């Protein structure tokens, strides 16, 4: 897991050792756990260090601030999500791309509940305006590709279609976070059936 380096005590251009990569990965993993459990405001550099079993200066060797650690943790979570969903979509026939996108995203975020909470916290506490197109545009393209593969006319408003599907995914994941017993497998099956019947048929 080679994440872009933020700010470290190493001199510019110095190669990162295997041990340093492991330490960074450990810090990021513990930061994800803490943000998921306590929220952004409840996390401190001291808390991260304590959870990782290292000193605060050791955290600061790898990251310049709490914001830098949390940003790296968020990027890690996004990377894992994109890799998982991307692999599922690539393995799917084009006609079924939107359904595979939805089911794989729900499955990943339901299993990795800390990741889901990390994403929510990061988006809620970001100072920068988020680019919503980064979320809906890939799904809109999958919808258009699925319709094309099935010999259908293009969706006249694939943006809204993608927003509707994305909203359903978010709601299912949020419900799982509130109720661990909620059956996201059944919910994903219903959603993919709805996608198939309503948007790509």
N, C-alpha and C positions, 0 to 999 in steps of 0.2 A: 504494500500500500504506500506508494510514493506520492504524498501530497505535496503541493507547492509549499516551500518553506516561507514562514512569515518573517520573524525577526529572531535571530539567535545570537548567542555569544561567539559563534564561530566567525572567523574572518571571511570576507567575501570570496566566493569561488572555492572555498575549502569543501572537499567532498564530505558527504554525510555518511557516517559509518553505519553498519548494520545495527549496532547497539543504539545509536541515536534514533534511527528509524523506528526501532521497537519502542523506545521511550516515548517518542512523539505519538505513536499509535496508541500506547497505553494512556497517555494524557488525554487524547481525543476521545477514546472509549469512555473514560471516567467522566469526562465533561458531558458527553451525551447522556449518560446515566443521571448526572446531577441536574442538568437542565430539565430533563424529563420528569424528575421527581420533585424538584423545588421551584421550577420556573427560572427564567433568566435573572430576575431580581434576587432570587435566593442563592445564587451561585457567586462565589468569590474565588480569587486565586488561592487563598489559604484552604478553602474547602476542596478545591480541585487537587491541590497538593496532598491534603490529608487522605482523600479518597484513593489517590494513586500511590500512596505510601512513599512519597518523596517530599523534599523540602520546597518551599515557595520559590527560592532562588533557582532550583532545578527546573521548575516550570518556566520561570522567566528566561532561562537559558535558551529554551526552545521557542517561546512566544513572548512578544513584547508587552502584552496586556491581556486582561480578561477578554476584551473584545476580540483580540486576535485568536485566542484559544477557541472561543465560541464560534467564530467565523470558520475556523478550520474544522470544527466538529460538524457544523452545518454542511460544509462542502463535502465532508466525508459521507454524511448521511445521504445527501443528494446523489453523490456518485454511486453509492450502493443501490439506491432506488432506480436510477436511470439504467444502470447495468442490468439489473434484474428484469425490469420491464422491457428494455431494449432487446434482451436475449429472447424473451417470450414472444415479442412481436416479430422478430426476425425469423423465428422458427415456425410462425403461423402462415397459412395461406393468406394472400392479400385480402381475400374476401372476408376473412375472419379477424383482421387486424384490430379493429376497435374492441371486439369482445375480448381478445387476448390481452389487450392493453388494460382494460378495466379489471378483468379478473386477476391478472398478475399484480397490479398495483394494490388492489384490495388485499390479496393474500400477503404480499410483502409487508405492508403497513400493519396488518392485523397480527402477524407473527412478530414483527419488530416494533412493538408498541412504543419503546423508547424513541425509535426513529420518528414515528408519527408525532409524538409530543415535541421532539426536538424541532421538527419542521414548523409546527404550529407556533412554538415559542419564538423561533428565529424570525418568522414572518411578522409576528405580533410586535416584536421589539426592534425591528429594523428601522434605521433612520432614513434609508433610501427608499424611494418609491419603487415598488416591485413592477416588473415587466410581465403583465398578465398574459401577453401573447406567447411568452415562453412556455406557458402551461397549455393554452388552448390550441395553439397553431399546430403542433405535432399531431394532436388527436384529430383536428379538422382534416389534416392531410391524410390520415389513416381512413377517415370516413369516406373521403373522396376516392381514395384508392380502392376501398372495399366496394363502393358502388360501381366503379369502373370495371373491376374484376367480375362483377355480377351482371355486367351489361346494362346498368342503369344510368339514367341521366345524372349529371352532377347535382349534389345538394345545393340548392340556391342560397342557403345560409348555413354553411358548415361551421361557422364561428359559433352561432347560437347552439347548434347541435352539440358541438364540443363542450360548450359551457354547461349545457344540461347534463351531459354524461359526467363531466368533471364534478359538478355539484352533487350528483348521486354518489359518486365514489367518495367524496369528502364526507358526506352525511353517513355513509355506511361505516367508514373508518372512525368517525367521531362517536358513533353509537357504540362501537366496540370498545373505545376508550372509556366510555361511561359505564358500559355493561360488559364485563369480560365474558359473560355467558352468551352474548348475542352471537347467533350463527352467521358469520360473514360468508361462509361457503355457500349457504343457501341464498343469502342476499346477493352474492355475486352471480349465482346461477340465474336468479330472476332478472337481474340487471342485464346480463348478456343476452338473455332471451328477448328482453325489451329492445335492446340495441338492434338485434337481428331482425325483429319483426317491424320495428318502427323506422329505423334510420338507414338500414342497408338492404331493404327489400322493396 
